[in-house]
Amino acid sequence: MPKYIIERHIPGAASLSQRDLQAIAMKSNRVLNDLGPSIQWMHSYVTGDRLYCVYIAPSPDMIREHAKRGEFPVNEIMEVKTVIDPVTAEG
């Protein structure tokens, strides 16, 4: 199943409290539960004014549906084509 990185613009994201982040995660989990097992949230990176979320899903449309139901912004959806890391250099 494809893996995606979702860019979400959220002003002040890095200043969100632990309680705020917990509420966002709980809401996301509820929506994911409603959508079923074909979409999975792996984790998210919180930066200044953005979240970069890693999802496994059958299509970008499923990610957009999750965002719509959860009222989460979606500024860009990028499909991960491959992953490299330091071990890649070893051939």
Backbone as CSV, one residue per row, in Angstrom:
resi,resn,N_x,N_y,N_z,CA_x,CA_y,CA_z,C_x,C_y,C_z
1,MET,0.850,-1.179,0.000,0.000,0.000,0.000,0.893,1.238,0.000
2,PRO,0.501,2.278,-0.727,1.325,3.488,-0.813,1.482,4.200,0.526
3,LYS,2.617,4.862,0.655,2.901,5.692,1.827,2.926,7.142,1.352
4,TYR,2.376,8.018,2.167,2.275,9.435,1.812,2.794,10.313,2.933
5,ILE,3.297,11.480,2.537,3.616,12.545,3.480,2.615,13.660,3.205
6,ILE,1.948,14.102,4.257,0.948,15.153,4.148,1.494,16.391,4.832
7,GLU,1.499,17.497,4.115,1.923,18.774,4.688,0.668,19.533,5.114
8,ARG,0.641,19.920,6.386,-0.487,20.667,6.932,0.031,21.987,7.499
9,HIS,-0.485,23.103,6.999,-0.097,24.410,7.520,-0.986,24.728,8.716
10,ILE,-0.371,24.831,9.880,-1.072,25.151,11.124,-0.265,26.234,11.831
11,PRO,-0.701,27.489,11.742,0.054,28.563,12.390,0.304,28.252,13.871
12,GLY,1.552,28.407,14.271,1.925,28.171,15.660,1.982,26.708,16.055
13,ALA,2.098,25.815,15.096,2.095,24.368,15.393,3.128,24.002,16.450
14,ALA,4.306,24.572,16.366,5.370,24.221,17.318,5.062,24.691,18.737
15,SER,4.109,25.610,18.871,3.742,26.122,20.192,2.535,25.409,20.792
16,LEU,1.974,24.442,20.068,0.823,23.711,20.607,1.232,22.964,21.871
17,SER,0.360,22.978,22.854,0.655,22.298,24.113,0.501,20.783,23.944
18,GLN,0.999,20.060,24.911,0.839,18.600,24.893,-0.644,18.237,24.886
19,ARG,-1.443,18.985,25.609,-2.893,18.759,25.640,-3.509,18.992,24.255
20,ASP,-3.069,20.065,23.569,-3.557,20.350,22.211,-3.200,19.207,21.265
21,LEU,-1.957,18.759,21.334,-1.507,17.670,20.469,-2.263,16.382,20.773
22,GLN,-2.531,16.141,22.037,-3.290,14.955,22.419,-4.710,15.021,21.847
23,ALA,-5.330,16.194,21.914,-6.687,16.349,21.377,-6.710,16.130,19.869
24,ILE,-5.702,16.642,19.171,-5.612,16.440,17.715,-5.454,14.955,17.412
25,ALA,-4.569,14.288,18.139,-4.332,12.859,17.914,-5.588,12.041,18.206
26,MET,-6.294,12.387,19.261,-7.515,11.655,19.598,-8.571,11.822,18.510
27,LYS,-8.720,13.028,18.011,-9.686,13.281,16.934,-9.303,12.508,15.679
28,SER,-8.027,12.536,15.344,-7.552,11.799,14.176,-7.828,10.308,14.331
29,ASN,-7.545,9.771,15.508,-7.770,8.343,15.746,-9.243,7.965,15.621
30,ARG,-10.135,8.836,16.088,-11.575,8.563,15.950,-11.976,8.480,14.478
31,VAL,-11.488,9.432,13.692,-11.814,9.440,12.257,-11.212,8.211,11.580
32,LEU,-9.980,7.883,11.905,-9.346,6.695,11.330,-10.137,5.441,11.662
33,ASN,-10.607,5.346,12.876,-11.408,4.197,13.283,-12.686,4.102,12.442
34,ASP,-13.320,5.237,12.189,-14.528,5.265,11.361,-14.239,4.872,9.909
35,LEU,-13.067,5.255,9.404,-12.719,4.969,8.013,-12.300,3.514,7.792
36,GLY,-11.871,2.848,8.836,-11.491,1.444,8.707,-9.995,1.238,8.560
37,PRO,-9.589,-0.022,8.434,-8.167,-0.368,8.494,-7.349,-0.054,7.236
38,SER,-7.965,0.440,6.186,-7.193,0.673,4.967,-6.348,1.947,5.024
39,ILE,-6.553,2.780,6.040,-5.734,3.983,6.214,-5.104,3.939,7.603
40,GLN,-3.806,4.242,7.656,-3.071,4.215,8.923,-2.212,5.468,9.042
41,TRP,-2.253,6.054,10.215,-1.387,7.184,10.529,-0.161,6.608,11.214
42,MET,1.013,6.862,10.661,2.249,6.336,11.226,2.800,7.269,12.318
43,HIS,3.015,8.524,11.969,3.494,9.535,12.909,3.504,10.886,12.203
44,SER,3.755,11.930,12.976,3.821,13.285,12.422,5.010,14.021,13.013
45,TYR,5.540,14.930,12.221,6.617,15.815,12.659,6.023,17.208,12.815
46,VAL,6.227,17.824,13.970,5.709,19.159,14.242,6.862,20.142,14.081
47,THR,6.667,21.135,13.215,7.680,22.165,12.991,7.036,23.524,13.270
48,GLY,7.723,24.582,12.940,7.227,25.931,13.226,5.739,26.128,12.993
49,ASP,5.333,26.165,11.751,3.930,26.383,11.389,3.365,25.240,10.554
50,ARG,3.960,24.056,10.669,3.518,22.939,9.840,3.587,21.618,10.595
51,LEU,2.749,20.717,10.140,2.841,19.313,10.520,3.127,18.539,9.252
52,TYR,4.036,17.580,9.347,4.314,16.662,8.254,3.921,15.279,8.763
53,CYS,2.850,14.745,8.197,2.263,13.504,8.677,2.551,12.376,7.706
54,VAL,2.888,11.218,8.230,3.167,10.046,7.405,1.991,9.087,7.537
55,TYR,1.398,8.752,6.397,0.234,7.871,6.353,0.463,6.744,5.359
56,ILE,-0.169,5.630,5.616,-0.300,4.552,4.633,-1.773,4.538,4.264
57,ALA,-2.058,4.618,2.972,-3.446,4.695,2.518,-3.538,4.202,1.077
58,PRO,-4.730,3.776,0.665,-4.877,3.298,-0.700,-4.809,4.415,-1.742
59,SER,-5.097,5.665,-1.327,-5.108,6.760,-2.303,-5.090,8.109,-1.587
60,PRO,-4.715,9.162,-2.317,-4.819,10.510,-1.747,-6.262,10.875,-1.388
61,ASP,-7.224,10.331,-2.110,-8.630,10.621,-1.805,-8.998,10.178,-0.391
62,MET,-8.477,9.054,0.050,-8.749,8.571,1.404,-8.139,9.521,2.434
63,ILE,-6.977,10.049,2.140,-6.335,11.016,3.037,-7.154,12.304,3.089
64,ARG,-7.655,12.741,1.945,-8.500,13.941,1.913,-9.797,13.721,2.704
65,GLU,-10.355,12.531,2.625,-11.573,12.225,3.379,-11.302,12.269,4.882
66,HIS,-10.175,11.727,5.292,-9.781,11.800,6.710,-9.672,13.260,7.146
67,ALA,-9.024,14.074,6.322,-8.837,15.487,6.655,-10.186,16.215,6.716
68,LYS,-11.057,15.914,5.781,-12.383,16.557,5.753,-13.164,16.222,7.016
69,ARG,-13.218,14.943,7.357,-13.980,14.521,8.538,-13.377,15.046,9.832
70,GLY,-12.051,15.143,9.873,-11.378,15.625,11.077,-11.185,17.127,11.118
71,GLU,-11.548,17.795,10.007,-11.364,19.239,9.873,-9.892,19.628,10.015
72,PHE,-9.032,18.811,9.380,-7.601,19.062,9.360,-7.225,19.687,8.021
73,PRO,-6.321,20.660,8.001,-5.880,21.207,6.721,-5.025,20.192,5.957
74,VAL,-5.099,20.248,4.646,-4.224,19.457,3.784,-3.702,20.411,2.720
75,ASN,-2.430,20.764,2.812,-1.853,21.671,1.836,-1.161,20.939,0.703
76,GLU,-0.643,19.761,1.013,-0.002,18.961,-0.030,0.039,17.505,0.404
77,ILE,-0.156,16.628,-0.574,-0.035,15.184,-0.354,1.021,14.689,-1.328
78,MET,2.064,14.071,-0.803,3.156,13.580,-1.638,3.331,12.085,-1.407
79,GLU,3.319,11.321,-2.479,3.536,9.881,-2.350,5.023,9.601,-2.201
80,VAL,5.371,8.774,-1.237,6.761,8.368,-1.023,7.070,7.276,-2.041
81,LYS,8.067,7.494,-2.861,8.444,6.520,-3.889,9.507,5.550,-3.408
82,THR,10.402,6.040,-2.559,11.429,5.168,-1.983,11.982,5.844,-0.740
83,VAL,12.660,5.100,0.076,13.278,5.626,1.287,14.765,5.306,1.223
84,ILE,15.569,6.311,1.542,17.013,6.075,1.641,17.455,6.478,3.045
85,ASP,18.568,5.899,3.459,19.148,6.206,4.768,20.644,5.934,4.678
86,PRO,21.404,6.084,5.754,22.840,5.858,5.686,23.224,4.464,5.169
87,VAL,22.419,3.471,5.427,22.711,2.112,4.978,22.648,2.016,3.446
88,THR,21.871,2.903,2.810,21.769,2.908,1.348,23.149,3.067,0.715
89,ALA,24.040,3.807,1.365,25.380,4.052,0.838,26.223,2.776,0.775
90,GLU,25.824,1.762,1.524,26.597,0.530,1.568,26.305,-0.392,0.381
91,GLY,25.317,0.002,-0.412,25.006,-0.734,-1.646,24.311,-1.993,-1.379
